[in-house]
């Protein structure tokens, strides 16, 4: 997952015309075509609960368990949580699936059995292991669910600041990973045992393209600072397969169990023909709707503004594109949910979304909540840990 946070900056410094209403998509064997330079209208108003199931989990708050509710991973039994990257305290908060506090784990340090940065964690409940992705240390450290060290292995050796940003649990023996800086084969299946590359996933493209802007810093000009848009993913678990989005390619692919690639979404105009580039980003995939964004790769260093974004959704039933606004149906008021703020989890749970406790308490007092969210908010106070909304596919 990519973002303009301090981790990217530190690593860089250490290294050197609206579409007509209701226009239908003309199908091509199920492949969707997106024109990234068009503005899509009209704007649909959607209720999240109409096309996804939701579950609310209030994270227990006590003297030892106070955190910002940044979910690392969710399994059938456990939820792993941390604080934001800028704090980087290295603590993993372990909760059960009902939000009850279980234990805290912290193995941050410089030693061989420790991690420098707690960028992400991939949970494997079947083998009772968690894989800590330490992008500053360029390694993955494996612990049991009590924090005991089991093994570690390096990210694939590469030049400059190569590291795996997206890491997901692929099967019993492999992780599926993405390295945005690899100029040839950014997607791989990695062994959970020793980190060797078990399979390289080749996405065809002519030249590597990046959605970011760089600027030289320092008197000698050797320092480099980088900025990009809000975080986004390149790997998506969906319908039992994996959707792979490489920005340098005009095609988003579905990666099948036999290791073959099937075209899923095609963008136009070709990214290789654009300067500056306008990139297609996927946000959330459901059975009915595919939520996406187009982002133009421009940034004004003086105003510190840039990366203009258009938001669009594809309706698989109507086979058409439009703009959108999504609301949380458990509010009596129009409470918008921002697709760019949803974070991926797994095949079972599409994503999670953070709800701050103080805001929920205020909405509860105003009588703006209904259903399970109202019941959950009734147990909170302004100092409570956040509530995690799990967004799941309809059964």
Protein Blocks (a to p, Z undefined) as FASTA:
>chain_A
ZZddfklmmmmmmmmbdcdehiacddeehiacddfkbccdddddddfklmpccddddddd
dfklccehiafbdcfkbccddddfklonopacdddfkopafbdcdfbdjbfkbcfbdfba
cddfknopacdddfknopacdddfkopafbdcdddddehjaccfbdcdfblmbccdddfk
bcklmcccddfklopafbdcddddfbdcdddddddedjklmaccddddddddfbdceehi
acdddfkbcbdcdddfkopacdfbdcdddfklgccddddddfbdcfkbccdddddddddf
klopahiacdddddfklopadddddddfkbfbdcdddfklpccfbfmlmbacdddfklmm
mmmmnopagcjllmmmmmpcfkbccddddddddZZ
